[in-house]
C-alpha cells in the first residue's frame, strides 16, 4: 500500500501541472500588440523619410510615393494585428488589465500619431506654403485628430471598466457596438486613401494641391469629430460565434483574397462602407424613434380639458 502510494507521488512530481503553457498563452496577445506598435513606429519613420525626399531642390517624387505607400501598408497591418490581439485574448481568456492599457497605447501610436503625421507630410504639410494661416491650421488639424483619438480610447477604457453608469448623460456600453468611430477605422481610412494614391499632393501642381489639401483637412477634422461623437458603430465582436461560423470563415477568406489582389480598392471600400453604415444606421434610428413616438401619440391621445 505504501509502495503504491509512493509510486503515485513520484508520478505526480514527474508530471507537474502545465502552468508554463498557461502563462505562455498570456504572451501571445502582447506579441501582436507589440507588432502593432512596431507598425506605427515604422509608418512614422517612413513618413519622415519621404518628407526628407520632398524637401530638396530636386524632389524625389517616386521615392517619396513609395515611402508613403509603405507607411500606409504598415498602418493596415497594424489594423490586422489590433484585431488579432483582441480576438486571441478573448478566445484564450487571457485578457489582462496591463494588456488593455498596452493595447490603447499601441492604438494611439499606430492609428493616432502615425496617420496624423502621414496626412501632414503626404498632403497639406508639403503642399501648403509654410507660415501661412492655412499651413498653421493644418498643424492644428493633425493635433486635434491625435487628441480626439486619445480621448476616444480613454473614454472606451473608462466605459469598459464601469459599463453600467459612467457619468450623468453618458451612453451605456453595448458590446455589439462602439460609441464613436473606432480609431483604427479612422486611421485606416487615411492610410487606405494614401495607399490608393501614394503620389504626394505636391505632385499635382500648386493649385490642385491646395484644393486637395483643404479637402484632406476637412476629412481629418470630420474623422476627429466622429471619434468623439456618440454615434454607434458595429463592433463585430459576435461575428463567428454562432452556428454559422463556417459561412463567416468563407466570407473572411474571400475578403482576404480580394485584399491581396485588389488592396487599393478593397481597403478603401471597406473603410468607407463601415463609416457610411454607422451614419446611415444613425439616420434610420432617428426616424424609427420618431415613428414609434408618433404611433404612441396616436394610440394614446391626450384628452383636453372638459367643458360643462
SEFIDO-16817 format. One line per field, with one value per residue (C-alpha): residue in three letters; z, y, x; residue number from 0. Coordinates in Angstrom, 3 decimals. Last residue first. Layout:
aa (ala	...)
pz (Z	...)
py (Y	...)
px (X	...)
i (NUM	...)
// end
This chain:
aa (unk	unk	unk	unk	unk	unk	unk	unk	unk	unk	unk	unk	unk	unk	unk	unk	unk	unk	unk	unk	unk	unk	unk	unk	unk	unk	unk	unk	unk	unk	unk	unk	unk	unk	unk	unk	unk	unk	unk	unk	unk	unk	unk	unk	unk	unk	unk	unk	unk	unk	unk	unk	unk	unk	unk	unk	unk	unk	unk	unk	unk	unk	unk	unk	unk	unk	unk	unk	unk	unk	unk	unk	unk	unk	unk	unk	unk	unk	unk	unk	unk	unk	unk	unk	unk	unk	unk	unk	unk	unk	unk	unk	unk	unk	unk	unk	unk	unk	unk	unk	unk	unk	unk	unk	unk	unk	unk	unk	unk	unk	unk	unk	unk	unk	unk	unk	unk	unk	unk	unk	unk	unk	unk	unk	unk	unk	unk	unk	unk	unk	unk	unk	unk	unk	unk	unk	unk	unk	unk	unk	unk	unk	unk	unk	unk	unk	unk	unk	unk	unk	unk	unk	unk	unk	unk	unk	unk	unk	unk	unk	unk	unk	unk	unk	unk	unk	unk	unk	unk	unk	unk	unk	unk	unk	unk	unk	unk	unk	unk	unk	unk	unk	unk	unk	unk	unk	unk	unk	unk	unk	unk	unk	unk	unk	unk	unk	unk	unk	unk	unk	unk	unk	unk	unk	unk	unk	unk	unk	unk	unk	unk	unk	unk	unk	unk	unk	unk	unk	unk	unk	unk	unk	unk	unk	unk	unk	unk	unk	unk	unk	unk	unk	unk	unk	unk	unk	unk	unk	unk	unk	unk	unk	unk	unk	unk	unk	unk	unk	unk	unk	unk	unk	unk	unk	unk	unk	unk	unk	unk	unk	unk	unk	unk	unk	unk	unk	unk	unk	unk	unk	unk	unk	unk	unk	unk	unk	unk	unk	unk	unk	unk	unk	unk	unk	unk	unk	unk	unk	unk	unk	unk	unk	unk	unk	unk	unk	unk	unk	unk	unk	unk	unk	unk	unk	unk	unk	unk	unk)
pz (-18.889	-20.825	-20.480	-20.691	-23.492	-23.760	-24.578	-27.373	-26.543	-29.838	-31.953	-29.506	-29.260	-33.053	-33.277	-30.756	-32.636	-35.908	-34.309	-32.889	-36.309	-37.985	-35.571	-35.837	-39.641	-39.523	-37.074	-39.148	-42.183	-40.330	-38.998	-42.383	-44.023	-41.805	-42.391	-46.144	-46.407	-44.609	-46.639	-49.962	-49.244	-48.331	-51.392	-53.981	-53.210	-51.976	-55.236	-55.348	-51.722	-50.448	-52.624	-51.172	-47.629	-48.385	-49.698	-46.709	-44.317	-46.141	-46.028	-42.300	-41.685	-43.542	-41.364	-38.225	-38.970	-35.535	-33.855	-32.559	-35.971	-35.645	-32.055	-31.707	-34.953	-33.141	-35.048	-34.978	-32.732	-32.996	-29.661	-31.053	-30.021	-32.945	-35.370	-34.610	-35.381	-38.568	-39.715	-38.986	-40.946	-43.854	-43.815	-43.744	-46.741	-48.651	-47.988	-49.087	-52.299	-53.143	-52.312	-54.366	-57.304	-57.340	-56.638	-59.090	-58.791	-57.492	-54.276	-53.316	-52.740	-55.054	-52.902	-54.468	-53.226	-50.435	-49.409	-49.279	-47.461	-44.819	-44.075	-43.905	-41.682	-39.217	-38.802	-38.781	-36.181	-34.086	-33.667	-34.612	-31.539	-29.124	-30.273	-30.906	-30.040	-26.553	-25.693	-23.252	-21.804	-23.197	-20.777	-19.543	-15.961	-15.628	-16.154	-15.098	-16.299	-18.076	-15.443	-16.595	-20.240	-20.063	-18.697	-21.304	-24.140	-22.903	-22.833	-26.362	-27.756	-25.875	-27.495	-30.923	-30.311	-29.255	-32.322	-34.698	-32.876	-33.441	-37.156	-37.509	-35.506	-37.655	-40.744	-39.278	-39.359	-43.067	-43.689	-41.796	-43.876	-42.416	-44.713	-48.080	-48.415	-50.499	-48.196	-44.947	-46.632	-48.035	-47.769	-44.858	-42.910	-43.653	-42.665	-39.421	-38.347	-39.601	-37.480	-34.309	-33.907	-35.536	-34.869	-31.816	-30.066	-30.908	-29.334	-26.153	-26.053	-26.483	-23.663	-21.362	-22.198	-21.853	-18.466	-17.286	-18.521	-21.106	-21.318	-21.911	-24.845	-27.243	-25.742	-25.819	-29.317	-30.622	-29.012	-30.283	-33.756	-34.469	-33.449	-35.531	-38.610	-38.027	-37.600	-40.899	-42.500	-40.706	-42.204	-45.662	-45.320	-44.325	-47.225	-49.634	-48.300	-48.752	-52.347	-53.051	-51.617	-53.911	-56.954	-56.028	-55.456	-55.005	-56.805	-54.587	-51.514	-49.159	-50.913	-50.104	-46.488	-46.264	-47.504	-44.707	-42.133	-43.477	-43.333	-39.719	-38.732	-40.509	-38.990	-35.492	-36.100	-37.441	-34.426	-32.077	-33.751	-33.554	-29.806	-29.597	-31.564	-29.114	-26.175	-27.414	-27.448	-24.104	-21.968	-23.612	-22.290	-18.734	-19.493	-21.091	-18.057	-15.741	-17.229	-13.917	-12.768	-14.354	-12.634	-9.203	-9.794	-10.996	-7.967	-5.600	-7.243	-6.953	-3.249	-2.734	-4.477	-2.227	0.912	0.000)
py (71.994	71.913	69.185	69.994	68.182	64.465	63.325	60.782	57.300	55.330	58.359	59.609	56.162	55.896	59.318	58.240	54.990	56.857	59.361	56.528	54.880	58.182	58.658	55.001	55.238	58.259	56.570	53.395	55.506	57.066	53.749	52.047	55.031	54.551	50.802	51.157	53.859	51.712	48.602	50.474	51.950	48.523	46.877	49.388	49.652	46.062	44.494	41.035	40.559	42.437	40.327	37.153	38.420	39.327	35.803	34.220	36.336	35.384	31.695	31.909	33.617	30.841	28.306	30.229	29.570	28.190	31.461	32.901	33.900	37.563	38.449	41.013	42.718	46.085	47.849	51.634	53.892	57.676	59.375	61.660	61.801	59.680	61.313	64.762	63.681	61.934	65.153	67.161	64.694	64.884	68.678	68.732	66.398	68.630	71.647	69.691	68.618	72.249	73.364	70.532	71.418	74.953	74.114	71.213	67.578	66.425	68.420	66.045	63.224	60.195	57.320	57.270	54.217	53.571	57.222	56.842	53.498	55.054	57.876	55.376	53.012	55.788	56.488	52.777	52.018	54.980	53.462	55.962	56.898	54.622	51.111	48.396	44.812	45.005	47.900	50.485	52.940	56.479	59.135	61.566	61.556	59.641	56.148	54.060	50.475	49.639	50.827	49.390	49.248	52.762	54.097	52.249	53.472	57.059	56.895	55.450	58.197	60.842	59.612	59.691	63.165	64.327	62.867	64.321	67.643	67.689	66.968	69.735	72.239	71.656	72.135	75.443	76.673	75.879	77.663	80.737	80.935	80.260	77.373	77.463	74.487	71.434	69.728	69.852	69.644	66.163	63.441	65.035	66.035	63.008	60.703	62.562	62.384	58.787	57.747	59.628	58.334	54.920	53.388	55.355	55.928	52.368	50.935	52.920	51.553	47.986	48.479	49.584	46.518	44.182	45.680	44.934	41.348	39.331	35.762	34.036	32.090	33.180	36.661	37.344	35.886	38.132	41.239	40.537	39.640	42.794	45.058	42.980	43.456	47.193	47.480	45.673	48.470	51.062	49.409	49.495	53.266	53.749	51.598	53.623	56.856	55.505	54.504	57.915	59.576	57.545	58.452	62.143	62.573	66.323	68.226	71.222	69.015	68.835	66.109	63.287	64.443	64.151	60.578	59.770	61.294	59.233	56.040	56.797	57.395	54.269	52.150	53.319	52.507	49.069	48.377	49.381	46.837	44.197	44.865	44.342	41.103	39.885	41.004	38.830	35.787	36.423	35.414	31.996	31.391	31.501	28.656	26.637	27.209	26.056	22.593	20.899	18.759	15.335	13.952	15.035	13.476	10.238	10.096	10.658	7.835	5.500	6.310	5.490	2.185	1.434	2.406	0.000)
px (-69.557	-66.289	-63.638	-59.926	-58.126	-57.533	-54.018	-54.126	-52.865	-52.862	-51.955	-49.328	-47.798	-47.599	-45.938	-43.296	-42.677	-42.254	-39.897	-37.834	-37.603	-36.676	-33.765	-32.710	-32.656	-30.346	-27.982	-27.897	-26.992	-24.061	-22.781	-23.056	-21.380	-18.333	-18.074	-18.636	-15.961	-13.399	-14.272	-14.167	-10.745	-9.408	-10.984	-9.797	-6.075	-5.894	-7.080	-5.474	-4.406	-7.462	-9.735	-8.236	-8.734	-12.352	-12.975	-11.255	-13.333	-16.535	-15.597	-14.857	-18.202	-20.009	-18.224	-19.299	-22.940	-23.784	-22.921	-19.643	-18.310	-19.236	-20.094	-17.305	-18.355	-18.031	-20.801	-20.679	-22.735	-22.574	-21.942	-19.246	-15.580	-14.361	-16.803	-15.423	-11.859	-12.953	-14.604	-11.450	-9.313	-11.771	-11.845	-8.044	-7.973	-10.386	-8.157	-5.090	-6.845	-7.615	-4.066	-2.583	-4.797	-3.414	0.238	0.606	-0.451	2.982	2.519	-0.290	2.174	1.780	0.538	-2.954	-4.909	-2.400	-2.805	-6.580	-6.254	-3.978	-6.415	-9.287	-7.284	-6.528	-10.228	-11.069	-8.385	-9.691	-13.126	-15.871	-17.856	-19.662	-18.802	-21.386	-22.277	-20.775	-23.084	-21.777	-24.244	-24.302	-23.130	-25.785	-24.608	-21.379	-20.036	-23.029	-23.311	-20.056	-17.582	-14.242	-15.333	-16.744	-13.464	-11.416	-13.638	-13.465	-9.676	-9.598	-11.829	-9.849	-6.631	-8.266	-9.625	-6.154	-4.430	-7.018	-6.780	-3.016	-3.402	-6.000	-3.919	-0.856	-3.037	-4.221	-0.641	-0.491	-3.777	-2.597	0.561	3.998	4.869	3.141	0.817	1.788	4.290	2.339	-1.076	-0.820	1.783	3.675	0.571	-1.593	1.279	1.982	-1.671	-1.937	1.116	0.142	-3.402	-3.827	-0.397	0.770	-2.574	-3.637	-0.485	-1.113	-4.661	-3.397	-0.919	-3.752	-5.834	-2.844	-1.992	-5.503	-5.359	-7.297	-6.025	-9.348	-7.860	-10.602	-10.916	-7.167	-6.903	-9.677	-8.208	-4.693	-5.950	-7.941	-5.078	-2.663	-4.846	-5.243	-1.475	-1.028	-3.022	-0.906	2.175	0.554	0.081	3.719	4.903	2.768	4.214	7.733	6.979	5.487	8.586	10.841	8.759	8.533	12.268	12.295	15.072	15.902	15.492	12.492	10.482	12.894	13.042	9.258	9.512	11.976	9.641	6.738	8.822	9.752	6.129	4.873	7.659	6.732	3.074	3.945	6.134	3.326	1.043	3.795	3.978	0.210	0.558	3.198	1.072	-1.812	0.528	2.248	-0.731	-0.723	2.780	1.485	-0.874	1.925	4.136	1.364	1.311	0.632	3.557	4.163	7.308	6.087	2.659	4.230	6.543	3.622	1.688	4.698	4.960	1.299	1.767	4.742	2.794	0.000)
i (307	306	305	304	303	302	301	300	299	298	297	296	295	294	293	292	291	290	289	288	287	286	285	284	283	282	281	280	279	278	277	276	275	274	273	272	271	270	269	268	267	266	265	264	263	262	261	260	259	258	257	256	255	254	253	252	251	250	249	248	247	246	245	244	243	242	241	240	239	238	237	236	235	234	233	232	231	230	229	228	227	226	225	224	223	222	221	220	219	218	217	216	215	214	213	212	211	210	209	208	207	206	205	204	203	202	201	200	199	198	197	196	195	194	193	192	191	190	189	188	187	186	185	184	183	182	181	180	179	178	177	176	175	174	173	172	171	170	169	168	167	166	165	164	163	162	161	160	159	158	157	156	155	154	153	152	151	150	149	148	147	146	145	144	143	142	141	140	139	138	137	136	135	134	133	132	131	130	129	128	127	126	125	124	123	122	121	120	119	118	117	116	115	114	113	112	111	110	109	108	107	106	105	104	103	102	101	100	99	98	97	96	95	94	93	92	91	90	89	88	87	86	85	84	83	82	81	80	79	78	77	76	75	74	73	72	71	70	69	68	67	66	65	64	63	62	61	60	59	58	57	56	55	54	53	52	51	50	49	48	47	46	45	44	43	42	41	40	39	38	37	36	35	34	33	32	31	30	29	28	27	26	25	24	23	22	21	20	19	18	17	16	15	14	13	12	11	10	9	8	7	6	5	4	3	2	1	0)
// end
